[in-house]
Amino acid sequence: MDKPLKIKTVDPEGLLGGGQDYLDLFESIRDGVYICDLSGNFKAANKSLSKMFGYTQQELLLLNAKKLYRTPKDRIRFKAEIVNKGYVTDYELQFKRKDGSSFIGVLNSTGRISTKGDIVGYQGIIRDISILKLMSDTIIDTEKRFQVLLAESPDAILVQNERGNIIDANPAALKLLGVKWDEIIDTSFVSFVPKKYLDTSIEDIARCLTGEKVDLDTSLKHKSGKVVPVEIRVRLVNYGGVSAMLQRITDVSKRKLAEKRRSKERRMSLQAVVRAQEEERKRISLELHDGLGQILTSIRIRMDTALGGKGIRHKMSQLQEVKGSIDEMIGEVRAMSNKLMPGALSDFGLVTAIKQFVEQSQAVTRTEISFHSFGLDERLREEAEVGIYRIVQEAVNNCLKYSKASEINIQLNVVGSVLRLMIEDDGNGFNPKTTFSQGEATKGHGNGLGNMKNRSDMLSGEILIESAIGKGTTITVDFPVKTMRE
């Protein structure tokens, strides 16, 4: 009872015929199937069509097809196409559901022809392609964004097929290799690899084809013949439906040059440290020979004289001279010890040690030397105090030897999170670029300035040396206070 009634509602005029098989097929099709007259009144409609538009089948049969079009003009164009051809195929339209929402459908329809050959209505199938359309648009949008990324990427990007031939390249890759698009496409990638790296590159490509992620540190040839050091990340990807190798290539020329420069600077710094150590050893050796050595020789001679002489007065006189020489030797040892590690530095701290150094230096020169400090209320760690003291010592000694300055001003101040050391003089000045660019020390400046820079680096300090011929010199070193105290 229920089933025949339902079928009759779907097909009230019996247009589908009375066969149960035809009716079952009509209802089981997942696409929307319909039959309507020339005016657009539905004569039959399956479940899928009613579900597609959000109506019941009974409601749909009472509607005119005109109400299902988002744009009325679309139905006019559709009817014109049917009249012209007698059918429409994959006709894409925007339809409107019962709740007012829209979807995109593809219509395949034919005219219903009477025995006289006239079109008396339409029959057809509608498929909702909204999701497919969205997926297609998303894919197209993704491809567009990928092409933008490809074009704008600062890294060179190449795509190779499994034979190793290049099938795509971005502008950065063309620039890196110095070629045009038509010069690189379908060209073997290995033709851009120097012979030195050829075997390794072929092996790496073979590894990538097995699915292994490969990172290369190699070089490529520019069209001019120049060899460019690069880093390459190779990944196996699906590119347009085919297996391909995606290569992201980074030009590391500047980084390699910077590393080479840093290596040279480290080598020169090490050489400066070694030279400074050798000079210190020579100085200590000379002081031992000319100072303590001479005093000890004098003591030996006087002891021999005292032991070989006659008379208690003579012996006592020689012993008094020996005592004087010993006192002199003790003074020399203290002086040498103070140069190696000032007692004031270990006992009282950096500020007191610099003050003492300034006083000692002032005693042997006409150059006015001043020292001011504020904010440094706590002791620094030993390594920091020794390093800063040596920088001051090096800078002042360098200035007294070479600058012919009339004034030297030393400041050691805490400014926020920075401990700033500043040493200024009004001497001859020099050209810092010329001094540091020369492999050997220039008039002693190279070693002294190099030693200061090395000590600054070891304490995480930033050194700035400002000088010009005839305009004096200012040396500023900023140390992070936190690391100075830890």
C-alpha positions as a LaTeX table, in Angstrom:
\begin{tabular}{lrrr}
\hline
Residue & $x$ (\AA) & $y$ (\AA) & $z$ (\AA) \\
\hline
Met1 & 0.00 & 0.00 & 0.00 \\
Asp2 & 2.72 & 2.46 & 1.04 \\
Lys3 & 5.17 & 1.70 & $-1.77$ \\
Pro4 & 2.77 & 2.09 & $-4.75$ \\
Leu5 & 1.48 & 5.33 & $-3.28$ \\
Lys6 & 5.04 & 6.67 & $-2.96$ \\
Ile7 & 5.90 & 5.74 & $-6.53$ \\
Lys8 & 2.76 & 7.35 & $-7.82$ \\
Thr9 & 3.74 & 10.62 & $-6.05$ \\
Val10 & 7.08 & 10.57 & $-7.76$ \\
Asp11 & 5.65 & 9.84 & $-11.16$ \\
Pro12 & 1.98 & 10.94 & $-11.08$ \\
Glu13 & 1.49 & 10.70 & $-14.85$ \\
Gly14 & 3.20 & 7.34 & $-15.27$ \\
Leu15 & 5.90 & 8.78 & $-17.48$ \\
Leu16 & 8.40 & 6.20 & $-16.29$ \\
Gly17 & 6.21 & 3.31 & $-17.20$ \\
Gly18 & 4.76 & 0.74 & $-14.89$ \\
Gly19 & 7.80 & $-1.52$ & $-14.54$ \\
Gln20 & 9.05 & $-1.96$ & $-10.99$ \\
Asp21 & 12.64 & $-2.32$ & $-12.21$ \\
Tyr22 & 12.55 & 1.07 & $-13.87$ \\
Leu23 & 11.12 & 2.68 & $-10.75$ \\
Asp24 & 13.72 & 1.08 & $-8.49$ \\
Leu25 & 16.51 & 2.23 & $-10.79$ \\
Phe26 & 15.04 & 5.74 & $-10.88$ \\
Glu27 & 15.05 & 5.96 & $-7.09$ \\
Ser28 & 18.47 & 4.35 & $-6.55$ \\
Ile29 & 20.48 & 6.74 & $-8.73$ \\
Arg30 & 22.64 & 9.01 & $-6.54$ \\
Asp31 & 22.38 & 11.94 & $-8.96$ \\
Gly32 & 19.18 & 13.96 & $-9.18$ \\
Val33 & 16.88 & 12.77 & $-11.99$ \\
Tyr34 & 13.88 & 14.74 & $-13.22$ \\
Ile35 & 11.24 & 15.08 & $-15.94$ \\
Cys36 & 9.42 & 18.40 & $-16.51$ \\
Asp37 & 7.23 & 20.07 & $-19.09$ \\
Leu38 & 8.10 & 23.09 & $-21.19$ \\
Ser39 & 6.93 & 25.46 & $-18.48$ \\
Gly40 & 9.26 & 23.89 & $-15.93$ \\
Asn41 & 6.64 & 22.00 & $-13.90$ \\
Phe42 & 8.02 & 18.74 & $-12.53$ \\
Lys43 & 6.35 & 15.54 & $-13.74$ \\
Ala44 & 8.77 & 13.20 & $-11.96$ \\
Ala45 & 11.69 & 13.54 & $-9.55$ \\
Asn46 & 13.74 & 11.02 & $-7.59$ \\
Lys47 & 14.81 & 11.08 & $-3.95$ \\
Ser48 & 18.32 & 12.31 & $-4.75$ \\
Leu49 & 16.97 & 15.39 & $-6.49$ \\
Ser50 & 14.66 & 16.30 & $-3.61$ \\
Lys51 & 17.46 & 15.74 & $-1.10$ \\
Met52 & 19.83 & 17.82 & $-3.23$ \\
Phe53 & 17.47 & 20.83 & $-3.14$ \\
Gly54 & 16.23 & 20.28 & 0.43 \\
Tyr55 & 12.58 & 19.57 & $-0.44$ \\
Thr56 & 10.40 & 16.56 & 0.02 \\
Gln57 & 9.45 & 14.79 & $-3.19$ \\
Gln58 & 5.87 & 15.99 & $-2.84$ \\
Glu59 & 7.03 & 19.60 & $-2.37$ \\
Leu60 & 9.31 & 19.35 & $-5.38$ \\
Leu61 & 6.52 & 18.11 & $-7.65$ \\
Leu62 & 4.51 & 21.21 & $-6.76$ \\
Leu63 & 7.38 & 23.56 & $-7.69$ \\
Asn64 & 8.38 & 25.12 & $-10.97$ \\
Ala65 & 12.00 & 24.55 & $-12.01$ \\
Lys66 & 12.48 & 28.30 & $-12.36$ \\
Lys67 & 12.63 & 28.58 & $-8.55$ \\
Leu68 & 15.66 & 26.26 & $-8.42$ \\
Tyr69 & 17.96 & 28.53 & $-10.45$ \\
Arg70 & 20.11 & 31.06 & $-8.57$ \\
Thr71 & 20.06 & 33.31 & $-11.67$ \\
Pro72 & 16.87 & 33.28 & $-13.83$ \\
Lys73 & 18.87 & 34.07 & $-16.97$ \\
Asp74 & 20.58 & 30.68 & $-16.64$ \\
Arg75 & 17.30 & 28.88 & $-17.40$ \\
Ile76 & 16.73 & 31.06 & $-20.45$ \\
Arg77 & 20.20 & 30.18 & $-21.78$ \\
Phe78 & 19.60 & 26.51 & $-20.95$ \\
Lys79 & 16.32 & 26.43 & $-22.90$ \\
Ala80 & 17.96 & 28.17 & $-25.86$ \\
Glu81 & 20.72 & 25.53 & $-25.87$ \\
Ile82 & 18.17 & 22.69 & $-25.77$ \\
Val83 & 16.17 & 24.20 & $-28.65$ \\
Asn84 & 19.37 & 24.68 & $-30.67$ \\
Lys85 & 20.96 & 21.28 & $-30.08$ \\
Gly86 & 18.25 & 19.15 & $-28.54$ \\
Tyr87 & 20.50 & 18.43 & $-25.54$ \\
Val88 & 23.04 & 19.94 & $-23.14$ \\
Thr89 & 26.11 & 18.17 & $-21.77$ \\
Asp90 & 28.02 & 19.02 & $-18.57$ \\
Tyr91 & 26.21 & 22.35 & $-18.36$ \\
Glu92 & 27.50 & 24.05 & $-15.19$ \\
Leu93 & 24.95 & 26.11 & $-13.31$ \\
Gln94 & 24.36 & 27.67 & $-9.90$ \\
Phe95 & 21.25 & 26.24 & $-8.21$ \\
Lys96 & 19.33 & 27.38 & $-5.12$ \\
Arg97 & 18.21 & 25.13 & $-2.26$ \\
Lys98 & 15.02 & 25.48 & $-0.21$ \\
Asp99 & 16.97 & 27.25 & 2.60 \\
Gly100 & 18.34 & 29.82 & 0.13 \\
Ser101 & 21.87 & 28.44 & 0.00 \\
Ser102 & 23.58 & 27.84 & $-3.32$ \\
Phe103 & 25.45 & 24.96 & $-4.87$ \\
Ile104 & 27.11 & 24.32 & $-8.18$ \\
Gly105 & 25.63 & 21.57 & $-10.31$ \\
Val106 & 26.35 & 19.97 & $-13.65$ \\
Leu107 & 23.28 & 19.41 & $-15.81$ \\
Asn108 & 22.97 & 16.83 & $-18.55$ \\
Ser109 & 19.57 & 17.11 & $-20.23$ \\
Thr110 & 17.66 & 16.26 & $-23.39$ \\
Gly111 & 14.36 & 17.44 & $-24.79$ \\
Arg112 & 11.31 & 15.14 & $-24.64$ \\
Ile113 & 10.04 & 14.84 & $-28.24$ \\
Ser114 & 6.39 & 14.22 & $-29.15$ \\
Thr115 & 5.28 & 11.92 & $-31.97$ \\
Lys116 & 5.03 & 15.04 & $-34.10$ \\
Gly117 & 8.70 & 15.91 & $-33.44$ \\
Asp118 & 8.02 & 18.82 & $-31.13$ \\
Ile119 & 9.79 & 19.41 & $-27.78$ \\
Val120 & 7.16 & 18.90 & $-25.10$ \\
Gly121 & 9.43 & 18.90 & $-22.04$ \\
Tyr122 & 12.84 & 18.10 & $-20.61$ \\
Gln123 & 14.46 & 15.20 & $-18.82$ \\
Gly124 & 17.88 & 14.99 & $-17.34$ \\
Ile125 & 20.35 & 14.43 & $-14.51$ \\
Ile126 & 21.81 & 16.98 & $-12.11$ \\
Arg127 & 25.02 & 16.29 & $-10.16$ \\
Asp128 & 26.10 & 18.43 & $-7.20$ \\
Ile129 & 29.78 & 19.23 & $-7.82$ \\
Ser130 & 30.21 & 21.83 & $-5.06$ \\
Ile131 & 32.73 & 19.74 & $-3.11$ \\
Leu132 & 34.61 & 18.76 & $-6.25$ \\
Lys133 & 34.61 & 22.38 & $-7.37$ \\
Leu134 & 35.91 & 23.48 & $-3.96$ \\
Met135 & 38.64 & 20.84 & $-4.06$ \\
Ser136 & 39.55 & 21.86 & $-7.61$ \\
Asp137 & 39.66 & 25.54 & $-6.68$ \\
Thr138 & 41.75 & 24.70 & $-3.62$ \\
Ile139 & 44.19 & 22.73 & $-5.73$ \\
Ile140 & 44.42 & 25.55 & $-8.25$ \\
Asp141 & 44.88 & 28.08 & $-5.43$ \\
Thr142 & 47.57 & 25.89 & $-3.86$ \\
Glu143 & 49.35 & 25.57 & $-7.19$ \\
Lys144 & 49.24 & 29.33 & $-7.67$ \\
Arg145 & 50.64 & 29.94 & $-4.20$ \\
Phe146 & 53.31 & 27.32 & $-4.83$ \\
Gln147 & 54.28 & 29.06 & $-8.05$ \\
Val148 & 54.51 & 32.37 & $-6.17$ \\
Leu149 & 56.71 & 30.78 & $-3.52$ \\
Leu150 & 58.78 & 29.15 & $-6.23$ \\
Ala151 & 59.23 & 32.44 & $-8.05$ \\
Glu152 & 59.91 & 34.54 & $-4.95$ \\
Ser153 & 62.14 & 32.08 & $-3.11$ \\
Pro154 & 65.65 & 33.48 & $-2.46$ \\
Asp155 & 66.96 & 29.91 & $-2.71$ \\
Ala156 & 67.42 & 28.25 & $-6.07$ \\
Ile157 & 64.92 & 25.45 & $-6.69$ \\
Leu158 & 65.30 & 22.75 & $-9.32$ \\
Val159 & 63.07 & 19.79 & $-10.12$ \\
Gln160 & 64.58 & 16.72 & $-11.78$ \\
Asn161 & 62.89 & 13.68 & $-13.19$ \\
Glu162 & 64.11 & 10.16 & $-12.44$ \\
Arg163 & 66.57 & 10.34 & $-15.35$ \\
Gly164 & 68.27 & 13.32 & $-13.72$ \\
Asn165 & 67.00 & 15.85 & $-16.27$ \\
Ile166 & 65.74 & 19.23 & $-15.05$ \\
Ile167 & 62.01 & 19.73 & $-15.63$ \\
Asp168 & 61.47 & 22.94 & $-13.67$ \\
Ala169 & 63.53 & 25.80 & $-12.25$ \\
Asn170 & 62.76 & 29.04 & $-10.46$ \\
Pro171 & 64.31 & 32.46 & $-11.28$ \\
Ala172 & 66.83 & 32.14 & $-8.43$ \\
Ala173 & 68.13 & 28.89 & $-9.96$ \\
Leu174 & 68.52 & 30.51 & $-13.38$ \\
Lys175 & 70.45 & 33.39 & $-11.79$ \\
Leu176 & 72.64 & 31.05 & $-9.73$ \\
Leu177 & 73.67 & 29.07 & $-12.81$ \\
Gly178 & 73.71 & 32.06 & $-15.20$ \\
Val179 & 71.34 & 30.43 & $-17.71$ \\
Lys180 & 67.99 & 31.05 & $-19.38$ \\
Trp181 & 64.93 & 28.86 & $-19.09$ \\
Asp182 & 65.36 & 27.16 & $-22.47$ \\
Glu183 & 69.04 & 26.49 & $-21.68$ \\
Ile184 & 68.30 & 24.49 & $-18.56$ \\
Ile185 & 65.05 & 22.60 & $-19.17$ \\
Asp186 & 65.60 & 18.94 & $-20.09$ \\
Thr187 & 69.31 & 19.39 & $-19.36$ \\
Ser188 & 71.08 & 16.88 & $-17.12$ \\
Phe189 & 71.68 & 18.24 & $-13.63$ \\
Val190 & 75.15 & 16.71 & $-13.48$ \\
Ser191 & 76.25 & 18.98 & $-16.34$ \\
Phe192 & 76.30 & 21.79 & $-13.75$ \\
Val193 & 78.40 & 19.79 & $-11.28$ \\
Pro194 & 82.22 & 20.22 & $-11.31$ \\
Lys195 & 84.16 & 17.01 & $-12.06$ \\
Lys196 & 85.50 & 16.98 & $-8.51$ \\
Tyr197 & 81.98 & 16.39 & $-7.13$ \\
Leu198 & 80.51 & 14.39 & $-10.03$ \\
Asp199 & 80.78 & 10.85 & $-8.63$ \\
Thr200 & 79.40 & 11.87 & $-5.26$ \\
Ser201 & 76.49 & 13.74 & $-6.85$ \\
Ile202 & 75.49 & 10.72 & $-8.97$ \\
Glu203 & 75.57 & 8.52 & $-5.85$ \\
Asp204 & 73.46 & 11.03 & $-3.92$ \\
Ile205 & 70.85 & 11.18 & $-6.71$ \\
Ala206 & 70.64 & 7.38 & $-6.66$ \\
Arg207 & 70.14 & 7.47 & $-2.87$ \\
Cys208 & 67.37 & 10.05 & $-3.23$ \\
Leu209 & 65.53 & 7.87 & $-5.76$ \\
Thr210 & 65.25 & 5.20 & $-3.07$ \\
Gly211 & 63.30 & 7.69 & $-0.93$ \\
Glu212 & 66.20 & 8.70 & 1.31 \\
Lys213 & 66.42 & 12.37 & 2.35 \\
Val214 & 69.73 & 13.73 & 1.09 \\
Asp215 & 71.59 & 16.90 & 2.16 \\
Leu216 & 74.65 & 17.86 & 0.13 \\
Asp217 & 77.57 & 20.20 & 0.75 \\
Thr218 & 78.93 & 20.61 & $-2.76$ \\
Ser219 & 79.49 & 23.12 & $-5.59$ \\
Leu220 & 77.85 & 23.99 & $-8.90$ \\
Lys221 & 79.22 & 25.60 & $-12.07$ \\
His222 & 78.01 & 28.99 & $-13.24$ \\
Lys223 & 77.77 & 29.44 & $-17.01$ \\
Ser224 & 80.84 & 31.71 & $-16.81$ \\
Gly225 & 82.87 & 28.83 & $-15.36$ \\
Lys226 & 82.85 & 30.17 & $-11.81$ \\
Val227 & 82.40 & 27.48 & $-9.16$ \\
Val228 & 79.77 & 28.35 & $-6.55$ \\
Pro229 & 79.77 & 26.56 & $-3.17$ \\
Val230 & 76.23 & 25.44 & $-2.31$ \\
Glu231 & 74.18 & 23.40 & 0.11 \\
Ile232 & 71.48 & 21.23 & $-1.49$ \\
Arg233 & 68.51 & 19.54 & 0.15 \\
Val234 & 67.12 & 16.81 & $-2.10$ \\
Arg235 & 63.70 & 15.27 & $-1.52$ \\
Leu236 & 61.63 & 12.82 & $-3.57$ \\
Val237 & 58.22 & 14.36 & $-4.37$ \\
Asn238 & 55.15 & 13.83 & $-6.52$ \\
Tyr239 & 55.36 & 16.57 & $-9.13$ \\
Gly240 & 52.38 & 16.77 & $-11.46$ \\
Gly241 & 51.61 & 13.09 & $-11.00$ \\
Val242 & 55.15 & 11.86 & $-11.61$ \\
Ser243 & 57.96 & 11.01 & $-9.21$ \\
Ala244 & 60.59 & 13.77 & $-9.16$ \\
Met245 & 63.47 & 15.13 & $-7.10$ \\
Leu246 & 63.00 & 18.58 & $-5.59$ \\
Gln247 & 66.28 & 20.36 & $-4.90$ \\
Arg248 & 66.49 & 23.45 & $-2.71$ \\
Ile249 & 69.88 & 25.03 & $-3.34$ \\
Thr250 & 71.42 & 27.66 & $-1.07$ \\
Asp251 & 74.38 & 29.74 & $-2.24$ \\
Val252 & 76.84 & 29.67 & 0.68 \\
Ser253 & 79.60 & 31.72 & $-0.98$ \\
Lys254 & 79.30 & 34.61 & 1.47 \\
Arg255 & 79.16 & 32.28 & 4.46 \\
Lys256 & 82.21 & 30.34 & 3.26 \\
Leu257 & 84.05 & 33.62 & 2.71 \\
Ala258 & 83.08 & 34.81 & 6.19 \\
Glu259 & 84.24 & 31.50 & 7.67 \\
Lys260 & 87.54 & 31.82 & 5.84 \\
Arg261 & 87.91 & 35.39 & 7.10 \\
Arg262 & 87.09 & 34.32 & 10.67 \\
Ser263 & 89.57 & 31.46 & 10.38 \\
Lys264 & 92.24 & 33.91 & 9.24 \\
Glu265 & 91.37 & 36.27 & 12.11 \\
Arg266 & 91.57 & 33.40 & 14.61 \\
Arg267 & 94.93 & 32.37 & 13.16 \\
Met268 & 96.23 & 35.94 & 13.37 \\
Ser269 & 94.83 & 36.25 & 16.92 \\
Leu270 & 96.59 & 33.06 & 17.93 \\
Gln271 & 99.80 & 34.30 & 16.36 \\
Ala272 & 99.43 & 37.59 & 18.27 \\
Val273 & 98.92 & 35.69 & 21.54 \\
Val274 & 101.97 & 33.53 & 20.84 \\
Arg275 & 104.04 & 36.62 & 19.97 \\
Ala276 & 102.87 & 38.32 & 23.16 \\
Gln277 & 103.81 & 35.27 & 25.20 \\
Glu278 & 107.23 & 35.10 & 23.54 \\
Glu279 & 107.79 & 38.80 & 24.16 \\
Glu280 & 106.81 & 38.35 & 27.82 \\
Arg281 & 109.20 & 35.42 & 28.14 \\
Lys282 & 112.00 & 37.49 & 26.58 \\
Arg283 & 111.25 & 40.37 & 28.92 \\
Ile284 & 111.29 & 38.13 & 31.98 \\
Ser285 & 114.48 & 36.42 & 30.73 \\
Leu286 & 116.14 & 39.81 & 30.19 \\
Glu287 & 115.10 & 41.05 & 33.64 \\
Leu288 & 116.33 & 37.85 & 35.24 \\
His289 & 119.66 & 38.15 & 33.43 \\
Asp290 & 120.20 & 41.90 & 33.78 \\
Gly291 & 118.54 & 42.29 & 37.16 \\
Leu292 & 118.59 & 39.23 & 39.40 \\
Gly293 & 121.50 & 37.66 & 37.51 \\
Gln294 & 123.76 & 40.68 & 38.03 \\
Ile295 & 122.79 & 40.99 & 41.70 \\
Leu296 & 123.46 & 37.29 & 42.35 \\
Thr297 & 126.84 & 37.59 & 40.62 \\
Ser298 & 127.65 & 40.58 & 42.82 \\
Ile299 & 126.66 & 38.62 & 45.94 \\
Arg300 & 128.85 & 35.71 & 44.88 \\
Ile301 & 131.88 & 37.96 & 44.37 \\
Arg302 & 131.39 & 39.70 & 47.72 \\
Met303 & 130.97 & 36.39 & 49.54 \\
Asp304 & 134.19 & 35.11 & 47.99 \\
Thr305 & 135.95 & 38.32 & 49.04 \\
Ala306 & 134.59 & 38.06 & 52.57 \\
Leu307 & 135.62 & 34.41 & 52.91 \\
Gly308 & 139.09 & 35.01 & 51.47 \\
Gly309 & 139.86 & 38.25 & 53.30 \\
Lys310 & 141.46 & 38.73 & 56.71 \\
Gly311 & 140.13 & 40.63 & 59.62 \\
Ile312 & 136.70 & 40.74 & 61.12 \\
Arg313 & 136.06 & 44.33 & 59.98 \\
His314 & 136.73 & 43.46 & 56.38 \\
Lys315 & 134.43 & 40.46 & 56.56 \\
Met316 & 131.63 & 42.47 & 58.24 \\
Ser317 & 131.95 & 45.19 & 55.61 \\
Gln318 & 131.52 & 42.62 & 52.82 \\
Leu319 & 128.58 & 41.01 & 54.58 \\
Gln320 & 126.85 & 44.40 & 54.87 \\
Glu321 & 127.25 & 44.86 & 51.12 \\
Val322 & 125.88 & 41.34 & 50.56 \\
Lys323 & 122.85 & 42.22 & 52.72 \\
Gly324 & 122.30 & 45.33 & 50.63 \\
Ser325 & 122.45 & 43.27 & 47.44 \\
Ile326 & 119.95 & 40.78 & 48.87 \\
Asp327 & 117.58 & 43.63 & 49.76 \\
Glu328 & 117.99 & 44.93 & 46.21 \\
Met329 & 117.23 & 41.46 & 44.84 \\
Ile330 & 114.07 & 41.21 & 46.98 \\
Gly331 & 112.95 & 44.53 & 45.51 \\
Glu332 & 113.59 & 43.26 & 41.98 \\
Val333 & 111.63 & 40.05 & 42.66 \\
Arg334 & 108.71 & 42.06 & 44.03 \\
Ala335 & 108.78 & 44.37 & 41.01 \\
Met336 & 108.79 & 41.42 & 38.62 \\
Ser337 & 106.03 & 39.70 & 40.58 \\
Asn338 & 103.97 & 42.88 & 40.50 \\
Lys339 & 104.32 & 43.07 & 36.73 \\
Leu340 & 103.18 & 39.47 & 36.35 \\
Met341 & 100.30 & 39.78 & 38.82 \\
Pro342 & 99.91 & 43.02 & 40.81 \\
Gly343 & 99.36 & 42.32 & 44.48 \\
Ala344 & 96.82 & 45.13 & 44.67 \\
Leu345 & 94.72 & 43.36 & 42.03 \\
Ser346 & 94.33 & 40.15 & 44.01 \\
Asp347 & 94.14 & 41.88 & 47.40 \\
Phe348 & 92.01 & 44.97 & 46.75 \\
Gly349 & 90.44 & 44.59 & 43.31 \\
Leu350 & 90.49 & 46.13 & 39.85 \\
Val351 & 89.88 & 49.80 & 40.67 \\
Thr352 & 92.67 & 49.94 & 43.27 \\
Ala353 & 95.06 & 48.05 & 40.97 \\
Ile354 & 94.45 & 50.48 & 38.06 \\
Lys355 & 94.96 & 53.46 & 40.41 \\
Gln356 & 98.28 & 51.99 & 41.53 \\
Phe357 & 99.31 & 51.31 & 37.94 \\
Val358 & 98.48 & 54.90 & 36.96 \\
Glu359 & 100.55 & 56.25 & 39.86 \\
Gln360 & 103.53 & 54.06 & 38.92 \\
Ser361 & 103.27 & 55.07 & 35.26 \\
Gln362 & 102.88 & 58.73 & 36.13 \\
Ala363 & 106.11 & 58.60 & 38.10 \\
Val364 & 108.17 & 57.82 & 34.97 \\
Thr365 & 106.48 & 60.07 & 32.37 \\
Arg366 & 105.51 & 63.68 & 31.79 \\
Thr367 & 102.24 & 62.60 & 30.17 \\
Glu368 & 99.29 & 63.44 & 32.40 \\
Ile369 & 97.43 & 60.21 & 33.24 \\
Ser370 & 94.02 & 60.31 & 34.96 \\
Phe371 & 91.66 & 57.56 & 36.07 \\
His372 & 87.99 & 57.82 & 37.06 \\
Ser373 & 85.53 & 55.10 & 37.98 \\
Phe374 & 81.95 & 54.90 & 39.24 \\
Gly375 & 79.34 & 52.19 & 39.72 \\
Leu376 & 81.80 & 49.34 & 40.21 \\
Asp377 & 81.09 & 48.60 & 43.86 \\
Glu378 & 81.59 & 44.83 & 43.75 \\
Arg379 & 84.57 & 42.65 & 42.87 \\
Leu380 & 84.57 & 40.96 & 39.48 \\
Arg381 & 85.61 & 37.40 & 38.88 \\
Glu382 & 89.38 & 36.94 & 38.76 \\
Glu383 & 89.61 & 36.27 & 35.03 \\
Ala384 & 87.63 & 39.44 & 34.28 \\
Glu385 & 89.72 & 41.65 & 36.58 \\
Val386 & 93.00 & 40.33 & 35.15 \\
Gly387 & 91.78 & 40.72 & 31.56 \\
Ile388 & 90.56 & 44.32 & 32.01 \\
Tyr389 & 93.72 & 45.27 & 33.91 \\
Arg390 & 95.88 & 43.89 & 31.08 \\
Ile391 & 93.88 & 45.86 & 28.50 \\
Val392 & 94.48 & 49.08 & 30.48 \\
Gln393 & 98.15 & 48.19 & 30.93 \\
Glu394 & 98.56 & 47.40 & 27.21 \\
Ala395 & 96.73 & 50.54 & 26.07 \\
Val396 & 98.67 & 52.93 & 28.37 \\
Asn397 & 102.08 & 51.37 & 27.61 \\
Asn398 & 101.32 & 51.45 & 23.88 \\
Cys399 & 100.33 & 55.12 & 24.16 \\
Leu400 & 103.42 & 56.10 & 26.16 \\
Lys401 & 105.70 & 54.35 & 23.66 \\
Tyr402 & 104.25 & 55.56 & 20.37 \\
Ser403 & 101.62 & 58.29 & 20.58 \\
Lys404 & 103.57 & 61.23 & 22.10 \\
Ala405 & 100.37 & 62.14 & 23.91 \\
Ser406 & 100.25 & 64.90 & 26.52 \\
Glu407 & 97.17 & 63.43 & 28.24 \\
Ile408 & 95.71 & 59.97 & 28.80 \\
Asn409 & 92.27 & 59.63 & 30.36 \\
Ile410 & 91.02 & 56.25 & 31.66 \\
Gln411 & 87.40 & 55.65 & 32.67 \\
Leu412 & 85.81 & 52.46 & 34.04 \\
Asn413 & 82.08 & 52.89 & 34.61 \\
Val414 & 78.97 & 50.75 & 34.98 \\
Val415 & 76.30 & 51.95 & 32.53 \\
Gly416 & 73.11 & 49.91 & 32.95 \\
Ser417 & 73.98 & 46.31 & 32.16 \\
Val418 & 77.33 & 47.25 & 30.62 \\
Leu419 & 80.76 & 47.76 & 32.18 \\
Arg420 & 82.43 & 50.32 & 29.90 \\
Leu421 & 86.18 & 50.82 & 29.74 \\
Met422 & 87.30 & 53.94 & 27.84 \\
Ile423 & 90.90 & 55.02 & 27.24 \\
Glu424 & 91.46 & 58.31 & 25.41 \\
Asp425 & 94.65 & 60.12 & 24.40 \\
Asp426 & 95.49 & 63.24 & 22.39 \\
Gly427 & 98.51 & 61.72 & 20.66 \\
Asn428 & 99.56 & 61.19 & 17.04 \\
Gly429 & 96.81 & 58.70 & 16.26 \\
Phe430 & 96.97 & 56.12 & 13.47 \\
Asn431 & 94.90 & 54.45 & 10.76 \\
Pro432 & 93.24 & 51.37 & 12.37 \\
Lys433 & 92.44 & 49.77 & 8.99 \\
Thr434 & 96.06 & 49.93 & 7.86 \\
Thr435 & 97.34 & 48.68 & 11.20 \\
Phe436 & 95.02 & 45.67 & 11.42 \\
Ser437 & 95.31 & 44.74 & 7.75 \\
Gln438 & 99.05 & 44.21 & 7.90 \\
Gly439 & 100.27 & 40.77 & 8.84 \\
Glu440 & 103.19 & 42.08 & 10.90 \\
Ala441 & 102.96 & 44.59 & 13.72 \\
Thr442 & 103.25 & 48.18 & 12.58 \\
Lys443 & 105.51 & 50.15 & 14.94 \\
Gly444 & 104.28 & 47.92 & 17.77 \\
His445 & 100.65 & 48.97 & 17.40 \\
Gly446 & 99.55 & 45.72 & 15.72 \\
Asn447 & 100.56 & 43.45 & 18.60 \\
Gly448 & 99.24 & 45.72 & 21.32 \\
Leu449 & 95.88 & 46.34 & 19.65 \\
Gly450 & 95.61 & 42.67 & 18.69 \\
Asn451 & 96.26 & 41.61 & 22.29 \\
Met452 & 93.58 & 44.01 & 23.54 \\
Lys453 & 91.07 & 42.66 & 21.02 \\
Asn454 & 91.86 & 39.05 & 21.97 \\
Arg455 & 91.41 & 39.75 & 25.67 \\
Ser456 & 88.17 & 41.60 & 24.94 \\
Asp457 & 86.83 & 38.66 & 22.90 \\
Met458 & 87.69 & 36.19 & 25.66 \\
Leu459 & 85.57 & 38.23 & 28.07 \\
Ser460 & 82.64 & 38.56 & 25.59 \\
Gly461 & 83.42 & 42.26 & 25.22 \\
Glu462 & 82.88 & 44.48 & 22.20 \\
Ile463 & 85.87 & 46.67 & 21.39 \\
Leu464 & 85.76 & 49.85 & 19.30 \\
Ile465 & 89.00 & 51.58 & 18.31 \\
Glu466 & 88.61 & 55.10 & 16.91 \\
Ser467 & 91.69 & 56.89 & 15.67 \\
Ala468 & 93.00 & 59.09 & 12.89 \\
Ile469 & 96.39 & 60.52 & 12.04 \\
Gly470 & 96.99 & 63.59 & 14.24 \\
Lys471 & 93.67 & 63.25 & 16.10 \\
Gly472 & 94.47 & 60.93 & 18.97 \\
Thr473 & 92.91 & 57.59 & 19.83 \\
Thr474 & 89.84 & 56.42 & 21.76 \\
Ile475 & 89.51 & 52.78 & 22.78 \\
Thr476 & 86.09 & 51.72 & 24.10 \\
Val477 & 85.34 & 48.23 & 25.37 \\
Asp478 & 81.85 & 47.21 & 26.57 \\
Phe479 & 81.59 & 44.14 & 28.78 \\
Pro480 & 78.32 & 42.54 & 29.95 \\
Val481 & 78.26 & 43.17 & 33.70 \\
Lys482 & 76.47 & 39.89 & 34.42 \\
Thr483 & 79.19 & 37.70 & 32.90 \\
Met484 & 81.90 & 39.79 & 34.58 \\
Arg485 & 80.54 & 38.87 & 38.02 \\
Glu486 & 79.54 & 35.23 & 37.49 \\
\hline
\end{tabular}
